[in-house]
């Protein structure tokens, strides 16, 4: 992935960025990976955090300047210890996510707790750690939470996932409210279906795809770079007056 030319204005050579990666297979994993690589290529000092060492090793093999941190973000104490010496951070991308899909009547307490632990609680914790550092340095910063159009649109078998993303969107707004006086901007990006390898496989059935595509005015699903470029914009000084927004990357899906 290469960032679009219009994003060369990022000039992040002196900035540090922390990006959390999702579980492999889900679209958010590829979004987080591509974001880390794009920021590194823009000159940022990137720290990538995930619980899977193999994924970190693969990322570092592709870009040796990325600093890997292996920790389960659902573990509060381990996360605190792992991020203790990371920083100061200027830019944060909260991309870690977990999804386990069940019909509403079959949702279990364990599935509920695991989803909220990663998708909401871990974002809260990592953001607290990073924002405290931003506040201490007095230099402000930018935080982007990777959410989903599922926060605003009911999807069958996505009860808990939709609920976690709805919670993340509202947490984004409260973070923007409380951190704004410290010149810390907080926004979320909310993509539709993203064409990762898994996305292409999952939506390869023309009949299934048409059901969704017929509701997207642009007539296509998102590509990874569509989401990454939106994240880069929200991290950049070109969005200096943008905070507390949930920015849809859905081709107009929710406009209809």
Rosetta blueprint (number, residue, H / E / L):
1 X L
2 X L
3 X L
4 X L
5 X H
6 X H
7 X H
8 X H
9 X H
10 X H
11 X L
12 X L
13 X L
14 X L
15 X L
16 X E
17 X E
18 X E
19 X E
20 X E
21 X L
22 X L
23 X L
24 X L
25 X L
26 X L
27 X H
28 X H
29 X H
30 X H
31 X H
32 X H
33 X H
34 X H
35 X H
36 X H
37 X H
38 X H
39 X H
40 X H
41 X H
42 X L
43 X L
44 X L
45 X E
46 X E
47 X E
48 X E
49 X E
50 X E
51 X L
52 X L
53 X H
54 X H
55 X H
56 X H
57 X H
58 X H
59 X H
60 X H
61 X H
62 X H
63 X L
64 X L
65 X L
66 X L
67 X E
68 X E
69 X E
70 X E
71 X L
72 X L
73 X L
74 X L
75 X L
76 X H
77 X H
78 X H
79 X H
80 X H
81 X H
82 X H
83 X L
84 X L
85 X L
86 X L
87 X L
88 X L
89 X L
90 X L
91 X E
92 X E
93 X E
94 X E
95 X L
96 X L
97 X L
98 X L
99 X L
100 X L
101 X L
102 X E
103 X L
104 X H
105 X H
106 X H
107 X L
108 X L
109 X H
110 X H
111 X H
112 X H
113 X H
114 X H
115 X H
116 X H
117 X H
118 X H
119 X H
120 X H
121 X H
122 X H
123 X H
124 X H
125 X H
126 X H
127 X H
128 X H
129 X H
130 X H
131 X H
132 X H
133 X H
134 X H
135 X H
136 X H
137 X H
138 X L
139 X L
140 X L
141 X E
142 X E
143 X E
144 X E
145 X E
146 X E
147 X L
148 X L
149 X H
150 X H
151 X H
152 X L
153 X L
154 X L
155 X L
156 X L
157 X L
158 X E
159 X H
160 X H
161 X H
162 X H
163 X H
164 X H
165 X H
166 X H
167 X H
168 X H
169 X H
170 X H
171 X H
172 X H
173 X H
174 X H
175 X H
176 X H
177 X H
178 X H
179 X H
180 X H
181 X H
182 X H
183 X L
184 X E
185 X E
186 X E
187 X E
188 X E
189 X E
190 X E
191 X E
192 X L
193 X L
194 X E
195 X L
196 X L
197 X H
198 X H
199 X H
200 X H
201 X H
202 X H
203 X L
204 X L
205 X L
206 X H
207 X H
208 X H
209 X H
210 X H
211 X H
212 X H
213 X H
214 X L
215 X L
216 X L
217 X L
218 X L
219 X L
220 X L
221 X L
222 X E
223 X L
224 X H
225 X H
226 X H
227 X H
228 X H
229 X H
230 X H
231 X H
232 X H
233 X H
234 X H
235 X H
236 X L
237 X H
238 X H
239 X H
240 X L
241 X L
242 X L
243 X L
244 X L
245 X L
246 X E
247 X E
248 X E
249 X E
250 X L
251 X L
252 X L
253 X H
254 X H
255 X H
256 X L
